[in-house]
Amino acid sequence: MAIKAKATQEFVPIKEVRDGIVILKDGGLRAIVLVNSINLSLKSEDEQKATLLQFQSFLNTLDFSIQISIQSRKLDIRHYLALLEDRMKVQSEPLLKLQTKEYIGFIKNFTETVSIMTKNFFVVIPYTHVVLGPKPGMFTGLFSKKNKKEIAAKDQLDFEEKRSQLDQRVSAIQQGLARCGIKSAQLGTEEVVEVFYKVFNPGELEGKIDITS
């Protein structure tokens, strides 16, 4: 008997990404916050202890769970090399042009022999609102097109209510991280899609997401 292969999407619990918020198939929401790292080894012993105690205090104040995720990828320098080559072409000074060419060759050789990795740190913040009774959309087929529009409007209203609660959690996380000296920025829709694209396509070379705040 032939076994019907399942589409990859069936194994992914994500329904959609709306306004930077990940909506799961079970109705739960997830916000993703990109955070920078701090080098404790550059701090004094007292500063290290203070930072760790502050982070511990931050975690103890949370009344909901969070997930800390680290994404490592090989650094993509193709755009940087293209920029150097463009500058070399317009360089009128022969010596500088030769030095630029040698530098490009050095960078290419170095990155081919040494794997240079870039790391992104994320905090995933959840919100799940338990709803008793029939699941939304269970009886959609029984209603007219007009009622389908009403259901869609109700779904959007439900999303906004959940998002309001999630936004409060995001704000609490960012404030707590700021007290630890850690910068953070909530990802938008395109950035969230990029993160998951990298997860499911680990062989692709992509640039990293920058914190602009």
N, C-alpha and C positions, 0 to 999 in steps of 0.2 A: 504494500500500500504506500502510495506516494505521500510524503510529509510536506505540507505547505509551509514554506519558509516565512517567517514573520519579518515585517519591515523593521528597520533599526529604530524608527520612531516609537514603536510599541514598547521598547525597553527603556525609553527616556521618559521620566515622570513629568516633564515640562509640557504644559498645554500651550503657553504663549508667553511672550515678553511684552508688557504694556507699560509705557511711560517709565522704563527703567526697572520695573518690578517683574520678577519671575512669578508667573502663576502656574502652580502645579495642577495636575489632573485631579487631585483630591480636594482642590479648592484652597489650599494653603498658599501663602505668599512668601517670597524671599527677596530681600534687598541685599545687594552686594556692595561692600565698601572697600575701596582700595586703600591700603595703608603703607606708609614708608617704614623703613627699618632704622634702628639706631644701633650704633656700635658700642656695646658696653665696655669693650676692651680699651676704648679711648677715654673712658671716664675714670675718675679716681675711685678708690674702694668705697668711700662714703657716698659718692654719686651713684655707684652701682647699686648699693643697698637701698638708697632712697628711691631709685627708679623701680626696683623689684617690689619694694613694699607698696609703692603707689599703684603698680599694676595689680598686685594682689588685692589691694583695697578695692580697686575698680571692678575686678571679677566678683568679689564678695558682695558688691552692691546690686548685681544683676539678679533679677527674679525670673529670667527666661534664659534658655540655652542659646549659645552661639557656636558657630563652626569657624575655625581658623584654617585657611587653606593656603598652601604655597604652590605656586606654579613656576617650574623651572624650564627654561628653553634656551636653545643655542642662540647666541646673539647674532642678529642679521645685520651685516655691515655693508650690504650691497648699495644702499642709498649713500652711505658715507664715501665709498669708493667712487661712485658715479660723480659725486660732488668734487672730489679731488681731481678726477680725470677732466672734468669740465674746466676747472681752474688751471690745470696744466696746459690745456689747449690754448687758453687766452693769455698765458704767461709769456711776456716778451723777453724777459731776462733769461739767457741760456742756462746760467748756473742754477737759478731757482727752478727752472723747468726740469733740469736733470735731477735736482734734489727731490722734487715732488714725485718724479717717476720712480726714483729709488725708494722713496717712502711708501709709495703705493705697493711696490713689489715686496717690501718688508712686511707691510700689514697683511697682504695676501698670504705670504708664506707663514707668518706667525699664526694666523687664524686657521690655517689648514693643518698645522701640526699641534696646536693647542686648542682644546675645546673651551671657548669662553661662554659661560652661561650667564643669563640674566634671570633674576628671580622677582616675581610679583607676589605680594602678600595680600590676602583678602580676608575680610570678616563677613561671613554670611549670617544675616539676621532673619529669623523666621517669625511669621505670625500665622497662626491657625485658629480660625473661628469655628467652633463646633456647632453644626446645624443639625437639629433633630427633625426627623420626618423625611419625606421624599427628596431625592437629590434634584437640584435645579436642572431643568430641561428634560426630566423624565417623561412628562406628558406634553412636550412641545408639539408633537405631531397631531394632537387632538385639537389644537387651537388654529384660528385663522391667521392670515398674515398680519392683521392689525394687532392681534394679541402677541404675536412673535415680536413685534416692535416693542410692545410693552414689557415683554420678558427681557429683551435686550437692554431697555432702559433701566429696569430693575436690577439687572446684572451689573450695569455700570455703577449704579448707586451703591450696591453691595460692595463693589470693588473700592469705591471711594471711601466708604466707611472703614473697611479693613485697612486700606492704605493709610488712613489717618492714624490708626493705632500703630501701624508699622513705622510710620514717620517718627512717632514719639520714641520708639525704640532706637531708631537710627540716630536720632538727636542725642539720646542718652549715651550711646556707644561712642559717638564722635567727641562728645564733651569729656567722657572718661579717658579716651585715648589722648586728647589734647593735654589733659592734666599730667599724663605720663611723658609728654614731650613728643608724641607721635602724631604726625599730620595724617589726615584722611580725607577721602572724597568719595561720595556715592556715585556709582556708575550709572550712566544713562543707557538707553536702549541699545544703541550701536555698540557701546563698550561691553555690555553684558553679552550680546550676541558674539562679539569677538572672543570673549573669555571662553564661552562654551565651544566655539569653533576650534580654538586651540586645544581644548580638552579632547575633542573627538577627532582631531586631525593633528596628532603630535608630530608628524613628520614635516609639517609645513613650517616655513620660516616666516615669522611675523614680527613686527616692531612691538615694543612694549608700550603699555598705557602709562601716560605721565600724570602725576598729580599736579594740578594747576594752582591749587590753593596754597 
